[in-house]
Amino acid sequence: MNYSMVKYVLLRLLAVMGALMVLPLIVALIYREYDSAVSFLIISLACGGIGVFFSRKKPTNTVMFAKEGFAITAVAWIFMSLVGAIPFVVTGAIPNYIDAAFETVSGFTTTGGSILTSVEQIEKSVQFWRTFTHWIGGMGVLVFLIAVVPMADGYSMHLMRAESPGPVVGKIVPKVKDTAKILYLIYLAITILEIICLWISGLSFYEAVTITFSTVGTGGFSVTNSGIGGYSTLSQTIIIIFMAMCGVNFTVYYFLIMRKPKEAFAIDEVKFYLGTLVISGFLIGVNIYRAGVLEDAGQCFHHAFFAVTSIMTTTGFGTLDFDKWPEFSRVLLMGLALVGACAGSTGGGFKFSRAIIIVRNARNELNFLVHPKAVKRVYLDGHTVEGTTVKSVSAYLGLYVITLLTSIFLVSLDNFDFQTTVTAVIATMNNIGPGLGMVGPMGNYSEFSYFSKIILMFDMLAGRLELLPILIVMKPKTWKR
């Protein structure tokens, strides 16, 4: 293990965290929240000063292999979550540090599950920081670090691969640094576009910015107790569109910018994602209309598509309490939650690309039993999927199930009802936020014990980093020189 590089990246990350806290500081000054402004100023100067001062000298040995990439990524996310919780404690918004850490981990991992029973009592600057964590974590803080901090290109790919979602992570341009810049420019452009649209639709500029952070980061934190349900149908429709956009692989937008629409829409994952979204929205719309949830059919389909898009992209916003919908709709939504969004998006979940590979490989295995001499390959986007990728996806599924069941078993010690326990783990591990029962759209995680909150924080980090980094960092052999 190259400990000097681990230290260097963490210190650089600390400096970036200090710089990012300048934004809530500005918000605090605008809204005359001077006590919070002083808190953010002190934290920002401390983080920035320590990070810059102790990382002035670059390590002599800058070699990073896959082991370092996974370890640095996991440690960096834990580290920034612990640092990011400090403003909540210092400002008094969340006095208990474990609760503050839960809220911060939920923010950075874009889960959106909260321990807060009321968000409107929190100061504007702290609310801003809370939603801003979604935007920071959506694309990945290490991808941002790669884009702005000089690093050896060959080694930084290990960081990007460990942090980015999906079974296969590649460069869209030859250099990793340029790839990171392109991804963040696309991310920033979508952010600015949604802010403008929401502002025009009637939201205040502050609400437009904070809701956009939660939407493009597919997080789900809101700044009002009524959530998104209190906004107009137009504003909700805009949010549906941008949630769906951010659940798509960002490579699609690069192809569109480069005027390659055929390549963009030839991606199998995107076709399955959009098809599933439309069909599921229609089925749930019909189901809740026939059940009499709402009398107006148009509103039924509007809220159905909002719920489907929110759950599929693992954003977690809600307009109605879908926990009160018919059983078919509730089960379908939880099924969509397990699959999640596309690889290379800001969404969580198992990912459509992995699901496609698993299904196609299972089909080939069944054919092999009937025709033992037949040679069958798994195809994705018209190309053969390498055997190592198929193997890694199968291994990921095994680790996913084991982690899920273990977490359910541990959280069950709180003795809550079955649907609350199971869906709480599913919602955190897939970075969704709301589940069913106590953790439904109108509920929260405040009643869980500290032990369960720590388990659920682990699940959020494991889900966002897609298991391997967080599991590898727990192995003693990882830290041997």
Beta strands, then each sheet from edge to edge (+ up, - down):
strand 1: 379-380
strand 2: 383-384
sheet 1: 1+ 2-
end
